[in-house]
Structure formats: C-alpha cells, structure tokens
Amino acid sequence: MEYPRLATRFATALTNGEYDEAYQMLSPDMQQKHTADELGKTFEAMVEYGGSPAKVDGFIETLEEWPDKEPDDVGWVYVSVSGDDYAEAVTVIVSTNRNGMSISSIEWGRP
C-alpha cells in the first residue's frame, strides 16, 4: 500500500515545519484552496497547547472503503501526531489525479 506512506510523509513534513513540502503533496484542487502558510498555521494551532514538539508517533489507521468515497479516492488515512503531553492526528484522503497520488482532503485533530 503506497497511500499510507504519502499520508505519513505529509504528517512528517508538517511536524518538521516543512510546510512547502507538505503543500506539494496536496491535490491541484487543494492547492487552489490552501497555501503552505495556511497549512503551517493550522497545524501549529492544533498542537500549540502542547509543551513539546510534535512528531509522527507511528500509529496509522487506514480504510479503503467508506460511505463518502469518491471514484478517484484511493484511501483514508489517520496519522497520529503527538508530543510528550498531548495526542492529536491528521486524517487525510489520498486520491489519484493526473499527477499521481495526492492529498485531496484533510481533517485536523483527533475525532
């Protein structure tokens, strides 16, 4: 499965402050709606209450079927992001487009 790796790379780029790199993983539609700066601000707001840097902690859950799945969607991925005193997540949908696989939806935070 390749799509969980893309989701993990995306979350890792966010935790490393590499917002331009994370932006490059977005689908063309998502790039029209968001900027790299917005990604960074949203991620930082999600983890700002924590007292330590965020990291991808390795807990990943995937789905290949879900109720709102679109024809180009490949997989839904929940990537846990945590610090020493908090736990959050970035949940994405990975889809295919003319450029290959990319992030077509983002949900910030734990459910």
C-alpha positions as CSV (number, residue, x, y, z in Angstrom):
1,M,0.0,0.0,0.0
2,E,1.6,3.2,-1.1
3,Y,-1.1,5.7,0.0
4,P,-0.3,5.4,3.8
5,R,3.3,6.3,3.1
6,L,2.2,9.5,1.4
7,A,0.0,10.4,4.4
8,T,2.8,9.7,6.8
9,R,5.2,11.8,4.7
10,F,2.7,14.6,4.7
11,A,2.3,14.5,8.5
12,T,6.0,14.2,9.0
13,A,6.6,17.3,6.8
14,L,4.1,19.2,9.0
15,T,5.7,18.1,12.2
16,N,9.1,19.2,10.8
17,G,7.8,22.6,9.8
18,E,8.3,21.8,6.1
19,Y,5.0,23.4,5.0
20,D,6.1,24.0,1.4
21,E,6.9,20.3,1.1
22,A,3.5,19.3,2.7
23,Y,1.8,21.7,0.2
24,Q,3.4,19.9,-2.7
25,M,1.6,16.7,-1.6
26,L,-1.8,18.3,-2.0
27,S,-4.0,17.7,-5.0
28,P,-4.4,20.6,-7.5
29,D,-7.8,21.4,-6.1
30,M,-6.5,21.5,-2.5
31,Q,-3.6,23.7,-3.7
32,Q,-6.2,26.2,-5.1
33,K,-7.9,26.3,-1.7
34,H,-4.9,26.4,0.6
35,T,-1.4,27.9,0.9
36,A,1.6,26.4,2.5
37,D,1.4,29.2,5.1
38,E,-2.2,28.2,5.9
39,L,-1.2,24.6,6.4
40,G,1.5,25.6,8.8
41,K,-0.8,27.9,10.8
42,T,-3.5,25.3,11.1
43,F,-1.1,22.6,12.2
44,E,0.6,24.9,14.7
45,A,-2.7,25.9,16.1
46,M,-3.7,22.3,16.5
47,V,-0.6,21.5,18.7
48,E,0.1,24.8,20.3
49,Y,-1.2,23.7,23.7
50,G,1.4,21.0,24.0
51,G,4.6,21.5,25.9
52,S,6.9,19.6,23.5
53,P,7.5,19.4,19.7
54,A,5.1,17.3,17.7
55,K,6.2,14.1,16.0
56,V,4.5,11.4,14.0
57,D,4.3,8.6,16.5
58,G,3.7,5.7,14.2
59,F,0.0,4.9,14.9
60,I,-1.7,4.8,11.5
61,E,-5.2,3.5,10.6
62,T,-6.4,3.1,7.0
63,L,-9.6,2.4,5.2
64,E,-10.1,1.6,1.6
65,E,-13.9,1.8,1.7
66,W,-16.1,4.4,3.5
67,P,-19.5,5.9,2.9
68,D,-18.5,9.2,1.1
69,K,-15.7,7.7,-1.0
70,E,-15.3,9.3,-4.4
71,P,-14.3,7.4,-7.6
72,D,-10.7,8.8,-7.5
73,D,-10.2,8.2,-3.8
74,V,-7.6,5.6,-3.0
75,G,-7.6,5.5,0.8
76,W,-8.4,7.2,4.0
77,V,-5.5,7.5,6.5
78,Y,-5.4,8.5,10.2
79,V,-1.9,9.5,11.3
80,S,-1.3,10.1,15.0
81,V,0.8,13.1,15.9
82,S,1.9,13.6,19.5
83,G,4.2,15.3,21.9
84,D,5.2,14.3,25.4
85,D,1.9,15.6,26.9
86,Y,-0.6,15.5,24.1
87,A,-2.0,13.5,21.3
88,E,-3.5,14.8,18.0
89,A,-3.9,13.5,14.5
90,V,-4.0,14.4,10.9
91,T,-6.6,12.5,8.8
92,V,-6.3,12.6,5.1
93,I,-7.9,11.2,2.0
94,V,-5.4,10.2,-0.7
95,S,-6.7,10.3,-4.3
96,T,-5.4,9.9,-7.8
97,N,-5.2,12.6,-10.4
98,R,-3.2,13.4,-13.5
99,N,-0.1,13.9,-11.3
100,G,-0.4,10.6,-9.4
101,M,-1.5,10.3,-5.8
102,S,-2.0,13.4,-3.7
103,I,-3.9,14.6,-0.6
104,S,-7.4,15.6,-1.5
105,S,-8.9,16.1,2.0
106,I,-7.5,17.0,5.4
107,E,-9.2,16.7,8.8
108,W,-7.2,18.3,11.7
109,G,-7.2,16.9,15.2
110,R,-8.5,13.8,17.0
111,P,-12.0,12.8,16.3
